[in-house]
Amino acid sequence: MKVLETIGNYSLLNREKTLFLCSKRTPIELYEYVFRWTDSLTERNCIACFNSTEMESEVLKALLVAKIPTVLFVMNRFSDVNNIQIRTALQEKRMAIVVLKRDESQGRGLTPRLRNEYVFSVCQHVVCGYVNKNGSVFGLLAGRNDVVKLIDDKETLMAAEPSSRYERWTVAQDKELLRVFYADMGIHAIHKQLHRTYTAVYERIRSITQPEELLKGREFEDLVLSMFDIQEGGMLALQEWQGDKSQGMIQPEITATQISYSVMTKKHLP
């Protein structure tokens, strides 16, 4: 496994590191047990992690908010360049991002195994959250005695966080949720500030925010637009942008509303 580049504080790679692992599709009712562990960490710790699943993403956010030194491993390129918490952690030199070379374009074949073996080789400890017995993490940990498991299937599942019952969210709470959510602080920070269950927070986020896929699509559109010198009266103009969007003073010359009105008018002409 080849390292393409290291972004941020390279010296963190020389520290004693604990690798955090977690299976995909971790039940949200079990988030509490994982975040008890993140809350127990201090600046003396150094945590290595991935950011390829929802649980890993939330743990990464919790680590950065708590200012825990973090080493993030990504494949081929680092793409989350607009993440506020990552940008701050890099500026404060408490984060390193290690970009590893992907051998297959879709990450199939040997790449996942080689990645995991490499990261295991540079970490001294392993902490695992939820382990799906039918998933790849279960096989990866087979035969290892140096793994701390945060969740015991039998005992923990019985004591898991109860499903949320409906409770009205006030406007003030929604504003606080959105402020924390768009600051990339994660579900754990919202849970602590608003004293709601993780399930309730997760459901509320889904109901009042745009899906992550749409947000990433909009970020890409903004990036493309920033690559052109579009000014009022200039050589270039933005003719149309689906969804009546704008960026600062840049607005499309034709909006979706105008298009709809034009189509409706033509349709109703005698």
C-alpha positions in Angstrom: 0.0 0.0 0.0 1.5 3.3 -1.1 1.1 6.7 0.6 0.4 9.4 -2.1 0.6 12.3 0.3 0.2 13.5 3.9 -1.8 16.6 4.6 -1.5 18.5 7.9 0.6 17.6 11.0 3.0 14.8 9.8 4.4 14.4 13.3 1.2 12.7 14.5 2.1 9.6 12.5 5.0 9.1 14.9 2.7 9.1 17.9 1.2 6.0 19.6 -2.2 5.6 17.8 -5.5 3.9 18.4 -7.4 2.7 15.4 -11.2 3.0 15.5 -13.2 0.5 13.5 -16.9 0.1 13.0 -19.1 -2.0 10.8 -21.4 -0.4 8.2 -25.1 0.3 9.1 -24.4 0.6 12.8 -27.9 0.9 14.5 -28.4 4.4 15.7 -29.7 3.1 19.0 -26.1 2.0 19.7 -24.4 5.4 19.0 -24.5 6.2 22.8 -21.9 3.4 23.5 -19.5 4.6 20.9 -19.7 8.3 22.0 -19.1 7.3 25.6 -15.7 6.2 24.4 -15.0 9.4 22.4 -16.0 11.5 25.5 -13.4 9.6 27.6 -10.5 10.7 25.3 -8.1 13.5 26.0 -5.5 15.5 24.0 -3.0 12.9 25.1 -4.7 10.4 22.9 -4.2 10.1 19.1 -6.9 8.3 17.1 -6.7 6.9 13.6 -9.9 6.4 11.6 -11.6 6.2 8.3 -14.5 8.3 6.9 -16.2 5.8 4.7 -19.3 5.0 6.7 -21.9 7.1 8.5 -20.7 6.0 12.0 -17.1 6.7 11.1 -18.0 10.1 9.8 -19.8 10.9 13.1 -16.9 9.6 15.2 -14.5 11.8 13.2 -16.7 14.9 13.8 -16.9 14.1 17.5 -13.1 13.7 17.7 -12.5 17.0 16.0 -15.0 18.9 18.1 -13.3 17.5 21.2 -9.9 18.6 19.8 -8.5 15.0 20.0 -5.4 14.6 17.7 -6.6 12.6 14.7 -5.1 10.8 11.8 -7.6 10.3 8.9 -6.9 7.7 6.2 -8.6 8.2 2.8 -8.2 6.5 -0.5 -6.8 8.2 -3.7 -7.7 11.8 -2.8 -9.0 13.9 0.0 -12.3 15.5 -1.1 -14.0 17.0 2.0 -12.1 20.2 1.6 -15.0 22.4 2.8 -15.5 20.7 6.1 -15.2 23.4 8.8 -14.0 21.1 11.6 -11.4 19.5 9.4 -10.1 22.8 8.1 -9.8 24.1 11.7 -8.1 21.0 12.9 -5.5 21.2 10.1 -4.9 24.9 10.9 -4.4 24.1 14.6 -2.0 21.2 13.7 -4.0 18.5 15.5 -4.8 16.5 12.4 -3.1 14.6 9.7 -4.7 13.2 6.5 -3.0 10.3 4.9 -4.0 9.7 1.3 -3.4 6.1 0.2 -3.2 4.8 -3.4 -6.2 2.9 -4.7 -5.1 0.0 -7.0 -8.6 -0.6 -8.4 -10.9 2.2 -9.6 -13.9 0.9 -7.6 -11.9 -0.2 -4.5 -12.5 -3.9 -5.3 -10.1 -6.8 -5.2 -7.2 -6.5 -2.8 -7.4 -2.7 -2.0 -9.7 -2.8 1.1 -7.7 -5.6 2.7 -4.3 -4.0 1.9 -5.6 -0.7 3.2 -6.7 -2.3 6.5 -3.5 -4.3 6.9 -1.4 -1.1 6.3 -3.4 0.9 8.9 -3.2 -1.9 11.4 0.6 -2.0 10.9 1.0 1.7 11.9 -1.4 1.7 14.9 -0.6 0.2 18.3 -4.1 -0.3 19.6 -7.6 -1.1 18.1 -11.0 -0.1 19.4 -14.1 -1.4 17.7 -17.6 -0.2 17.9 -20.5 -2.2 16.4 -19.4 -5.4 14.6 -21.7 -7.0 12.1 -21.0 -10.7 12.0 -21.7 -10.8 8.3 -19.5 -7.8 7.5 -15.8 -7.4 6.6 -14.8 -6.0 10.0 -15.8 -9.2 11.7 -13.4 -11.2 9.5 -10.7 -8.6 9.8 -10.7 -8.9 13.6 -10.8 -12.7 13.6 -8.1 -14.2 15.8 -6.9 -10.9 17.2 -6.7 -10.6 21.0 -5.7 -6.9 21.1 -9.1 -5.4 20.2 -11.3 -3.5 22.7 -14.9 -3.9 21.7 -17.2 -1.1 22.9 -20.4 -3.0 22.2 -21.3 -6.5 23.4 -24.0 -7.9 21.2 -26.1 -9.6 23.8 -25.9 -7.1 26.7 -25.8 -3.9 24.8 -28.6 -4.6 22.4 -30.9 -5.2 25.3 -29.9 -1.9 26.9 -29.9 0.1 23.7 -31.3 3.6 23.5 -35.1 3.4 23.2 -36.8 4.6 20.1 -37.7 8.2 20.2 -41.3 9.2 20.9 -42.7 12.2 19.2 -41.7 15.5 20.9 -42.3 18.9 19.4 -39.2 20.8 18.3 -39.3 24.5 19.0 -38.0 27.0 16.5 -35.1 27.8 18.8 -34.1 24.2 18.9 -34.3 23.8 15.2 -32.1 26.9 14.8 -29.5 25.4 17.2 -29.7 22.1 15.4 -29.1 23.7 12.0 -26.2 25.9 13.4 -24.4 22.8 14.8 -25.2 20.7 11.8 -23.9 23.1 9.2 -20.8 23.7 11.3 -20.0 20.0 10.7 -20.0 19.3 14.4 -22.0 16.1 14.1 -24.9 14.3 15.7 -23.1 13.9 19.1 -22.7 17.6 19.6 -26.4 18.2 18.8 -27.4 15.4 21.2 -25.4 17.0 24.0 -26.6 20.5 23.4 -30.3 19.8 22.9 -30.6 16.8 25.3 -32.4 14.7 22.7 -31.8 11.0 21.9 -29.6 10.2 18.9 -32.6 8.7 17.2 -34.6 11.9 17.6 -31.8 14.1 16.4 -31.2 11.8 13.4 -34.8 11.9 12.4 -35.0 15.7 12.8 -31.9 16.3 10.7 -33.5 14.2 7.9 -36.7 16.1 8.1 -35.4 19.7 8.0 -32.1 19.5 6.1 -31.2 18.7 2.5 -29.8 15.2 1.9 -26.0 15.0 1.9 -26.1 14.0 -1.8 -27.8 17.3 -2.6 -25.4 19.3 -0.5 -22.4 17.7 -2.2 -24.0 18.4 -5.6 -24.5 22.1 -4.7 -20.9 22.3 -3.4 -19.7 21.0 -6.8 -21.8 23.5 -8.7 -20.4 26.3 -6.5 -16.8 25.1 -7.1 -17.3 25.0 -10.9 -18.8 28.5 -10.8 -15.9 29.9 -8.8 -13.5 28.8 -11.6 -15.0 31.4 -13.9 -14.7 35.2 -13.7 -18.4 36.1 -13.9 -19.1 39.8 -13.2 -21.9 42.1 -14.1 -21.1 43.7 -17.5 -18.1 41.3 -17.9 -17.3 38.9 -20.8 -18.9 35.9 -19.2 -22.5 35.5 -18.0 -24.4 32.8 -16.2 -27.3 32.1 -18.5 -29.3 29.5 -16.5 -29.0 27.7 -13.2 -31.5 25.1 -12.3 -33.4 25.7 -9.0 -33.2 29.5 -8.9 -29.8 29.4 -7.2 -27.3 32.2 -6.9 -23.8 32.7 -5.4 -23.1 36.1 -3.9 -23.9 38.7 -6.5 -23.9 36.1 -9.3 -27.4 35.2 -10.5 -28.5 33.4 -13.7 -29.9 35.6 -16.5 -32.9 33.2 -16.9 -34.4 31.7 -13.8 -36.5 28.5 -13.4 -39.5 30.6 -12.5 -39.2 32.6 -15.8 -38.9 29.4 -17.8 -42.0 27.9 -16.1 -43.9 31.1 -16.7 -42.9 31.2 -20.4 -43.9 27.5 -20.9 -47.2 28.1 -19.2 -47.9 31.3 -21.2 -47.2 29.5 -24.5 -49.4 26.6 -23.5 -52.3 28.9 -22.9 -51.9 31.0 -26.0 -55.0 30.8 -28.3 
